[in-house]
Amino acid sequence: MKKRIAVLDAFVLSGFVASFFSGFINPLYIGLILSRLDGRVIALGSLMSSAFPVLVGALLGNRRVFERLYAVLPAVMLVELVAAVTSAFVVVLDLRAYYLASMFILGVFSSSVVYLLQRLKEVRYRRHRAAFDRRCEMADAFGLLSGSLVSMVGFSLFRDALAVAVLGAAQTAVVYGLFILLYRKVPARRKRRASEDLEPHPWRLRRAWIPIPVAA
């Protein structure tokens, strides 16, 4: 029971932390970075952040590819973290390059991690899924609310685009650290019962609905 609560709390906490950073960083990101970019560059970044998740989702539809990437999920997270930290220092040189790089990372790596983490929910939270999803949504909303309130203070503390980029990298590090804790505690797949491995033949299901005549 204690193990179940610890794993559940870690997942919910990760959602709160991610949303808190989003609520805190997004106003600063818009004011210090997006406001300085051309509309066509923003449109290109938006296209990248939406097109790559579609391609990644189609790729992960292949079961072998999904299993192999899930087996090295911490490595995928580490690559994204390194890319996020590296791109944070690009903001000093060129805001456009940083923005497009961050949209690429969001579209490719972040979407890959989100898709792969669905396995954790499939294995660990199969039962009481509605209650678990509700807690996650509440944690996300509370984190966004808290971060938005703190962002009003952030405008007086952070006035540099580099600071915003570093905060974004810090968000990735903290959230993925929680995800790795979950990944280590949850098995690769849930154990299947014998009744789940052997499905009835379709012909048997069909015959089950055929009325059997009874002799008078």
N, C-alpha and C positions, 0 to 999 in steps of 0.2 A: 504493500500500500504506500509506504513512504517513497519507494522508487517511482511509482506511478505519479505521485504528486510532484516530485522533484522534476521529472521530465516535462510534465505538463506545465509547470510554472516557468521553466526555462523557455519553452516555446512561446507562451503568452508574454513573458518578459521581453523576448526578442522583438515581438511585434510592437510593444509599448516603446522600446528604445528606438526602433527604426522610425516610428511615427513621431516621436518626440524630436528627433533630429530633423525630420522633414518639416515639421511645423516651425522649428527654430531657424533652419537654414533657408528654406524656400523664399521668405520675404527678402532676406539678405542677398540670395542668389539672383532674384529678379532685379533688385535695386542696383546691385554692383556689377552684375555680369550681363544678364539678358538686355538690360536697358541700353547697353553700349554696343549691341550687335545689330547688324542689318537684318531686316525682316526675312530676306531670302536665306541667310545663314541659319536663322532660327527655324525656318520651314524645313531646310535640309536636315538639321538635327532632329526635328520631330519625325521626319520620314525615317531616319535611321533607327530611332528608338522604337518605332512601331513595326518596321519591316523586318528587322532582324529577329524579334521574338516569334514572328510567323515562321520564318525559315528554321529557326532553332527548334520550334515546336514540331515542325514536320520532320526534322532530322531525328529528334528523340522519339518519334513514333516508331522508329526501328528498335525492336526490343533489345537486340544485341548492343547497339550503340548506347541505349539508355543504361543497360546493366554495366557496361564498361565505364561509362562516365560516373555512374553512381558509386562504383567501387573506388573511384579516385576523387570523390566529391571534395574532401579537404584540399586537394591539390588545385582543383578548379577555383575554390574560394581564395586560395593563396595567390594564384595568378591574377585574379581580379583585384585583390588588395594591392599587389605590387603595381599593377597598371594604374590603380586609382592614386596611389602615392606618387608615382612618376608623373602622371598627368597634372597633379596639383601644382607642381613646380613649372609646368608649361604655361600656366596662367600668367606668370610674370613676363614671358616672352610674347605671347599672342593669345588674346582672349578667344578668338575664333577657333584656333587650334585646340585650346582646352575644352571649349564647349563641344566641338565635334567629337573629340576623343572621349569625353564623358558620356555623350549620347551613344557612341559605339560600345563603350563598356557596359552601359545600361542595357542596350539592346541585345548584346551577345552574352556577356558573362552573367549579369544579374538575372536575366530571363532564364538562362540555363540553370542557375542555382535554384530559382523559384520552382521550375518544372521538376527538378530532381528531388527537391524537398517534399514533393507530394508523396513520395514513397514513405517518408516518415509518418505522414498522416495515415497512409494506407495501412501501415504495419502497426502503429502504436495507438491510433485514435479511431479504430474502426467502430468501436462501440461508443455510444453517447456522442456521436459526431456532431449532432445539432447543438448540444450544450457546449462542446468544445469550440465550435465555430463562433458561437455567440460570445464566448469569453474572449476569443481572439479579436473579434470586431469591437467589443467594448474596450479592450486594451489599446487597440489601434486608435480609436476615437479619443480616448483619454490622453494618450500620448500626443496626438496631434493638437488637442486643446492645450495641454501643458506647454508644449513647444511653442505654440503660437503666442501664449502669454509671455513666455520668457523672451521671445524674439523682440518684443518692444524694448527690453533692456539691451539686447544684442546690438541694436542699431547704434547705441552710444558707445559700445565696446569694440565692435568690429566694423571697420570702415575700409578694409582692404580686401581685394578679391582673393589674394593668396590665403588669407585667414579663412575665408569661406570654403575654398577648395580643400584646405587641410581639415576643416571640420567634416567635410564630406567623406574624406578618406578615413577619419576617425570613426565615423558612423559605420562604415563598412567593416572596420576592424572589430568594433565592439559587437555588432550584430552577428558577424560570422563566427566570432569566438563562442557565442552562445549556441549557434547552430552546430558547431563542431562538438560541443558537449552533448548535444542531443544525438548527433550522428554516432558517437561512440557508444551511447547507452542503448540505442535501438538496434535490434537485429536487422540483417539485410532484408529479410522477408518474414512475414508471419507464417507460423506453422499451419499447414493445411491439414484438415481432418480427412480421414479416409473417405468419408462420404462426399467430400468436395473434389477428390481426385478422380473418382469414378462417376461420371455422369451417365444417366440412363440413355439408352439408344433412342433416337427420335422415333423409331418405329414402335417402341414400347410406349412412349408417351402418346403416340397416335392411337394405339390399340386400347389404351386406358379409357379413351372417350367413346369407343365403339360399344353400343349397348349389347349385352349378351342375351340372346333369346332364352326364355325359360319355358320348358315343356309344360303343357297343360296337364 
